[in-house]
Amino acid sequence: MALPQALAAVVDLQHAHRELLRVVDSLKASDWARGVPYTEWTVKDFVALCIGDMSPSGPGLIAAGVLTPEFIAETSKTMDVRLRNKALIDERRRYTPEDLRQLLFEAHDARIEATLRLDETHITTLEYPVPMGPDYEIKVWDWLWYGYHDRQHADDLRRALTVDWTPQSLSFDSSLNEPLRLMTRGRDGLIRAIYSVADEAWDEPAHTGEAPNWTYRDVLAHVATNDLRPQTRFRGVLGQWDEDEQQRILQTNEWNEEQVAKLRGKSVREIVDVMAANRHDTLVLIGQLKPEHLDKTVRFAGGAEVTVKNYVTFLGQHDSMHARELVSVSRARRD
């Protein structure tokens, strides 16, 4: 008999998948060529990405009895999602929108079938920790809850239908490849956490130790606006120094509260839109950094300094810290 949590995860995925399919079904012929905001891809590219690899993925490895802590640790340490995404899109460029729609319809069949094969004999494996970033881990149990993926991409496609965007490909100094991989990993883990949160949890008090009156929606508003801080620092490094701005971002608590207050009353989707736009603006500035900028330093409020190169990695660490705070109110933990 399937595990109750596995059944609940499948139901959540099916609901999220139907919503994604509704968004794709609403696309007009001309919409497939629209740009997806803050990416280098069109809607057609993005639907190709949403399909995934159509494999049973983690649940398949669990059901086959081959998932080990060593495999989890190595994959978590070396995965570069940017390369995987590009490969999936390149492979499917020859497909028509009708082909992609049919593949999307079937995309999770193998995953769901493998999830429903899990039983009490797999519980030890389901308890394995999965490192997601500094001080941030989930369990294999949480892997079963894949609905976040389709909720996230349904919002990405909705954004493409409301914002006119020309796909942009950013380039970066080659020595930033590893910091950017870690930064991307931190952001992907944060987005996973955001789209895993139970709907009713957003306005509950957040027990973060950072701001005792914040809700989880406020935590989201904080990460959405926090990119304004590195943007100020990167502009300074690039020669656009603004002393007032530089001093303001060092008043950490006051600055954070001021930014969060601006987004109070906004929906989760609206706040995520702000987060996506701000991260793109940060990446544009990182793309302007040259080798002579990377050994310069930026200063934190406590007086510590890090090189610009290491600061790029730090942005992913900041995302991981707040993603960890959201795990306790995920749909999986609520279930």
Beta strands, then each sheet from edge to edge (+ up, - down):
strand 1: 129-133
strand 2: 136-139
strand 3: 297-299
strand 4: 305-307
sheet 1: 1+ 2-
sheet 2: 3+ 4-
end
